[in-house]
Amino acid sequence: MGKPTKEFEYRMQGMVYALDIAKKEGIEALERDIRKRGFLRAPMKFSQKEIDEFIEFTSENLYQTSMTVWFMALNTAFGFGKKRFARLKEAFDKHTRDVMDFDYLGVRAAKKAGGISEWEEGI
C-alpha cells in the first residue's frame, strides 16, 4: 500500500470526524456541519466553538461598522439628530435580532420576512 500521504491522513481525519458527529448527533447534524464548513471554507483544524466565535465576532464587527456608516451618512446627507438615530437604531436592532434568531445563512429569516421580492414591492 505504501506510505500514507498528507491528503490521505486529512481524508481519514475528516471521515473519523464525520462518523463521530453522525453517531453522537445524527445525520442532520452532520449535514449542518458540512454546509457550514463549506460555506465558511472552514478546515477541520477549527472546532465548532471556534467557528461559532468567528461568526459572532464577524457579525458584531459588521453590525458596528454598519451602524457607524448609517449614522454618518444620515447625519451628513439628511441632518439626522439624536432622536432619529435612536429610532433608527431601535428598528435596526429589532430586525437584526429577528434575522439572527435563524440560522447563520439567514435562509429561514428570508422565508419569515416573506422573501425579498415582497420587501422590494414595499419600497
ABEGO torsion letter per residue (X at the ends): XEBBBAAAAAAAAAAAAAAAAAAAAEAAAAAAAAAAAAAAGBBAABBAAAAAAAAAAAAAAAAAAAAAAAAAAAAAAAGBBAAAAAAAAAAAAAAAAAAAABBAAGAAAAAAAGEAAAAAAAX
